[in-house]
Amino acid sequence: MTAVQPIHDPATTIAGKPVPPPARARLQEARALLTRHGIVAGPVVGLDAEVVRARLRERIRTRWPEGTAACAFWLDDDEAACFDRSGRLRQPLTIYVDGPATAAAVTEASRRAGLAAMPGQSPDSVLLTAGHEGAAA
């Protein structure tokens, strides 16, 4: 992955210390990193991650038949429940992936964006937490 400057306004400080951007902004930074590497990433409408994953991969294969159909997504209802109005991540957000390679890419992109990532409840998911956000609040 190429080096990307984190989204950060150094003028935003509390007691002289920089305040990291809200987790929602950092999630979008991670999404952009994934997209640059050919992984379709973003929120989706749906209730069943397995059904959503199958449909999403089919659409990707149709649009880019020579691609890997790599995808990482989160359910929009989960996003609404996990973030507060200011964009802070209040509980872990499950990111569903298509396999171990994409899970590793999500973990790395999240780390670069300032989010913490850990294995999810299934091998095809990653849990995102706010990383250093809580320390600045």
Secondary structure in CASP SS format (residue, H / E / C, confidence):
PFRMAT SS
TARGET T0000
AUTHOR 0000-0000-0000
METHOD secondary structure of the structure
MODEL  1
M C 1.00
T C 1.00
A C 1.00
V C 1.00
Q C 1.00
P C 1.00
I C 1.00
H C 1.00
D C 1.00
P C 1.00
A C 1.00
T C 1.00
T E 1.00
I E 1.00
A C 1.00
G C 1.00
K E 1.00
P E 1.00
V C 1.00
P C 1.00
P C 1.00
P C 1.00
A H 1.00
R H 1.00
A H 1.00
R H 1.00
L H 1.00
Q H 1.00
E H 1.00
A H 1.00
R H 1.00
A H 1.00
L H 1.00
L H 1.00
T H 1.00
R H 1.00
H C 1.00
G C 1.00
I C 1.00
V E 1.00
A E 1.00
G E 1.00
P E 1.00
V E 1.00
V C 1.00
G C 1.00
L C 1.00
D C 1.00
A H 1.00
E H 1.00
V H 1.00
V H 1.00
R H 1.00
A H 1.00
R H 1.00
L H 1.00
R H 1.00
E H 1.00
R H 1.00
I H 1.00
R H 1.00
T H 1.00
R H 1.00
W C 1.00
P C 1.00
E C 1.00
G C 1.00
T C 1.00
A C 1.00
A C 1.00
C E 1.00
A E 1.00
F E 1.00
W E 1.00
L E 1.00
D H 1.00
D H 1.00
D H 1.00
E H 1.00
A H 1.00
A H 1.00
C H 1.00
F E 1.00
D C 1.00
R C 1.00
S C 1.00
G C 1.00
R C 1.00
L E 1.00
R C 1.00
Q C 1.00
P C 1.00
L E 1.00
T E 1.00
I E 1.00
Y E 1.00
V E 1.00
D C 1.00
G C 1.00
P H 1.00
A H 1.00
T H 1.00
A H 1.00
A H 1.00
A H 1.00
V H 1.00
T H 1.00
E H 1.00
A H 1.00
S H 1.00
R H 1.00
R H 1.00
A H 1.00
G C 1.00
L C 1.00
A E 1.00
A E 1.00
M E 1.00
P E 1.00
G C 1.00
Q C 1.00
S C 1.00
P C 1.00
D C 1.00
S E 1.00
V E 1.00
L E 1.00
L E 1.00
T E 1.00
A C 1.00
G C 1.00
H C 1.00
E H 1.00
G H 1.00
A H 1.00
A H 1.00
A C 1.00
END
